[in-house]
Amino acid sequence: MPTIEEHCKESLLLFGKNFARVHSWLDEFAGKHPYGMRHRKLRHHEAGIQEVIVLFGIEAGPVARQHIESDLREEGWKPNDPFPKNEKDYIRIGFF
């Protein structure tokens, strides 16, 4: 799993800023009970991206998508695969 620091470095390269607050928000529940590393179902989907836009602004949307795609690739996701819409869809696809 990419660390917050790795996500920030990637954002700096791709978007010109590290967007640390966005990455921290997306991974807020990582390692915490009862989720552990299964925290991704909470915010790593299209609905989570929309929440990021509301909280951090429109420019943060592509940053959130990049973060999520980086994490999903670790689960075997490929760019042509369906992108999860929400928590229920994330689980239905089999990432949880």
Rosetta blueprint (number, residue, H / E / L):
1 M L
2 P L
3 T L
4 I H
5 E H
6 E H
7 H H
8 C H
9 K H
10 E H
11 S H
12 L H
13 L H
14 L H
15 F H
16 G L
17 K L
18 N L
19 F L
20 A H
21 R H
22 V H
23 H H
24 S H
25 W H
26 L H
27 D L
28 E L
29 F L
30 A L
31 G L
32 K E
33 H L
34 P L
35 Y L
36 G E
37 M H
38 R H
39 H H
40 R H
41 K H
42 L H
43 R H
44 H L
45 H L
46 E H
47 A H
48 G H
49 I H
50 Q H
51 E H
52 V H
53 I H
54 V H
55 L H
56 F H
57 G L
58 I L
59 E L
60 A H
61 G H
62 P H
63 V H
64 A H
65 R H
66 Q H
67 H H
68 I H
69 E H
70 S H
71 D H
72 L H
73 R H
74 E H
75 E L
76 G L
77 W L
78 K L
79 P L
80 N L
81 D L
82 P L
83 F L
84 P L
85 K L
86 N L
87 E H
88 K H
89 D H
90 Y H
91 I H
92 R H
93 I H
94 G L
95 F L
96 F L
